[in-house]
Structures are given as C-alpha cells and as structure tokens.
C-alpha cells in the first residue's frame, strides 16, 4: 500500500476517484434534502442553482484531473524516452570505441618506424585512433641517483622544441603513475589544467588518462588528454599499446 502512495500517478488517480465519488454523494444528499425535510412538494426549484454549481464544479474538476493525469503520463513517457536515448547514445559511443580502435594499427606503425621514431609513431597511432585532443610520452631517466620521467615526444602539444619537462618519481600525476606502475584516469579535469591551442582558439579537455609503459619495470609513461570520456575498452587499448611500445624500447636497448 505504501508503494502505491509513493507513486504520484496512482495517488492522483485515487484522488480523482474520491473527487468523483464526493460529487456524486453531494448531489444525492442535496437531491434528497427536500424529502428529508418533509417539504410539501418534495422538490424545491430554489435548489436548481445548487445543482448547476455542483454540476459545473464536477465538470471543471474532472477535466482538470484528467488533464493532470494525462500530463503526468506524458512527462513519465518523455523522461523514459530521454533516459533510453541517453543510454543508447552511451552504448553507441562505447560500441564505436570498440570498433574504431585496433592494436594492429599500432603494431604496423611501430614496425615501420625507425629506431629514433618509435615513440612518436606509437603515440600518434594511439592518439589518432582515440581522437585525443593531446598526448605526450615520457621516458624514465636517472640522474644523480634520482629517477625521473622526461618528456620525449608530444601529440598536438603547444610547447617549444627546446622546452624540457620532467617529473621525479612520485611528483604530480605523471610521477605517481611511474611510481605505482598503475594507470590513472581523471574524469573531471579542472578547467585550465590542460589547454589545447589551435588557430581557432583554445579549449580544456575534461578527461586525462595516464598509463605507465612497463616491461618488468616502468620505462616510461603515456599521457592522453581527451574532450570525451574514454571507455574501459579504450583505456585497455592504451595499456596494451603501451606494452607494445615497451617491448620495442626493450628490444632497441
């Protein structure tokens, strides 16, 4: 019974039934009033105004309730359609992500690249398939007994060629991924944290994926910035691509 009253549609339906019943009872009582009062003619024309008012009240009230119930149904149907449409759009996006990414493309790019271009080729193959807004690849270096990851190649990066960017292990998100050897995914990047600049203006991606490049140990990090959410399959794709890059780096060494 509690569940019925928690549903506003059924509650409105019950109120409509009670309203109709109340009008009917009121009409009957007023119609019976002359006889109950033992009036001589059993019917008083003076009561006709009351009958008319009650009849109009009933018609207006019934119409209002009918329209309210119909509107409620339309709202529920529209809400369900919006939810279904959003679900379908999300599933379609995930399905598109599954079908549009391929490790074969990464393998082909790595096999055709020269030794010095392996990192750039791998990064571009990943970013293009994900339609990423920006990408970067870092390599582990050790100086003065301290390990750090240094930027080697970028995709749509807006920095000078001579700019050196590096993070010690544990420093920032890049350093954390290198230390933990685990993937980091940020789905609510603060405005201005990352900026992509083109001739048409600048914008800030909302999603950030950071994947360690590892084989036995971490040898680098891939960073991907995206304007759209990256599905689990897309994130898994980047992790598998990072393994391919790690194998190439190890073989080169």
N, C-alpha and C positions, 0 to 999 in steps of 0.2 A: 504493500500500500504506500509506503514511504517513497518507493521508486516512482510511483505514478505521480505523486505530488511534486517530485523533484523535476519532472518534465513539464515545462511550461505549456507545451502544446496541449497535453492531456488535461492540465489544470484549467486552461481556458475553455476546453471542451466541456468539462464538468460545470464550470460557471455558466456557460451558455445554456446547458440543460436546466440548471437550477433557476436561471432567469426566466426561461420559458415556462417552467412549472409554476413559478411565483406569479407570473402574469395570469396564467390560467386560473389559479386559485383565487387571485384577486377579483377577476371577472365573475367567477362563480359566486363568491361571497357578496359582491355588490348586487348581482342579479337576484340573489336570494333575499336580500335585505328587506324589500317591501313585504314579502310574505312572512318573514320572521317577525316583522313589526306589526303584523296583522292589519295592514292598511286595507281599506275597503275595496279598492280596485285591483290590488295585488301587483300593480305596476305604476310607477311614477315617471312621467315624462321628464320631470326635472333631472332625473339621473342620466339622461341621454348624453349630457355634456361629459359626465364622468366616464361613460363608456367610450366616447370618442377620444378623450385624452388618453385613456388606458390603451386603446387600440393603436393610436399614433405612437405612444411610448413603446409599445411592443414591437411595432414595425421598425422604428428607428433603432431600438436596442438590438433587435435580431439582426438587422442589416449591419450594424457596427460590429457585432461579434463575428458575423460571417466574414466580413472583410478582414478583421483582425486575424482570424484563424487562417484565412487564405494567404494573407501576407506572411504569417508565421511559417506556413508551409513553403512559400516561395523563398523565404530567407534561408530556411534549412536546406532546400534543394540547391540554392546558389552557393551556400557555404560548402556543401558536399562537392559541388562541381569544382569550386576553387581548390579544395583540398586534393581532389582527384587530378586536377590539371597540374598542380604543383608537384604531386607525387610522380605523375607521368613525365613531367619535364625533368625532374631529378633523375629518374630511372633512364630516360633517354640520354641524358648527359653522361651518366655513368657508362651506359652501353656504348655511346660514341667514343668514350675514352678507351674502352676495352678494344674496340675495333680499329682505332686510329693509331695505336702505338705498337711498335714492333721492335724486338731486340735485334732482328735480322738487319734492320737499317743501321743500328749502332755497330753491329759486327762488321758490316760492309764498310762503314766509314772508318773504323779503326784499322781494318786490314789494308785499305787503300792509302791511308795516311803515312807520311814519312815519320821517322822516329821523333823528330822535334815537333811535329804537328799532331801527335796522338791526343794530347789533352784537349786541344782546340777542336779537333774533329769529333771527339766523343761528346764534348759539351754542346756543340752545335747540333749534333744528331739528337740529343736528348731534348734540348730547349725547343727545337723546331717541331718535334712531334707533340710536345706538350703545349705548344703555342705560348710559351712562357714569355713574360714581359722582360725578364732579365735573368742572367745566370753568371755564375763565377765558379772557378775551380782553383783550389788551393793545394799546395804540396807541402809535406812535412819537411822541415829543415831543423838542424841542430846547430846552435851557436853558443859558445861559452858554457856548454853543459846544459843549456836550456832548449827544450823542444818548442817549436812554433810552427804554425801553418802560414805560408806566404802565398799571396795571390799570384797565379801564373797566367791564367787566361780568363777572358770575360766574354759574355754574350750581351750585346746592347748596353755595355757599361759606359757611363759618362765620366770617365776619369782619364787623365793624361797617361801616355805610354810610359813615362818615366816615374810615375807615382808608385810608391812601394806601400803595399798594405799587408800587414801581417798580424797575427794574434798568437800569443803564447797559449799553451795548452791550459784550458780552463778559463780563458779570457773570452768574454762575450759568448754569443750563441755558437760561433764557429769553433772557438776553443773548447766549449763544452762538448760539442759533438765529437771533436777529436779525442778528448779525454775519455768520454764514456763509450766511444765506438758505437753509439746508438743514433738512430735517426730522430731528428727533431722536426716537428711540424707545428707551425704557428698559424692559426686560422683567424686571427684578429690583429693584424699588424697595425700598430699605431700610425696615425696619419703623419706623413713626413719621415717615417723611419727609413723607408726606401723610396727613392724618387727615380722615375724613368723619364728622361727628357728627349724630346724629338723636335723637329722643325715646327710641329703643330702645337707644342706646349709641353706640359709636364703632368704626371699623374703618379699616385702612390698605390702600389699593389697591396692587396689585403691578405695575401697568403704567402707563407715563406716555408720552404722545405730545405732542410739541411741534412745531407746524407754523407756519412764517412766512407771514404774509399779505403777498403781494407783487404788484406790478404795476410793471414797470421797476425798482422798488426796494422794499425792505421797508417796509411801512406799519404793520405790527402783527404779533402772534403769537397763536396759539390754543394753549391747553394743555388736554389731556384726561387725566383720571385714571380708570383702569378696574380692576375686580376680575378681569376676564377678558382673555385675550390678544386683541389686535387683529390681525386677519388683514391680509395685504397689500392686499386689496380694501378693507377698512375704512380703512386708512391712506391709500390712494389717494383714497378718498371724501372724507376730511377735507381733503386737499390741494386737491382740485377745489372743495370748498365754500369753502375759503379764497380761491381765485381769484375766485369769485363775490362774496364779501364785499369783496375788494379792488376789484373793478370798481364795486361800489356806492359804496364810500368815495370812489373817484376821481371818479365822476360827481357825487357830492354836493359835492366840492370845486370 
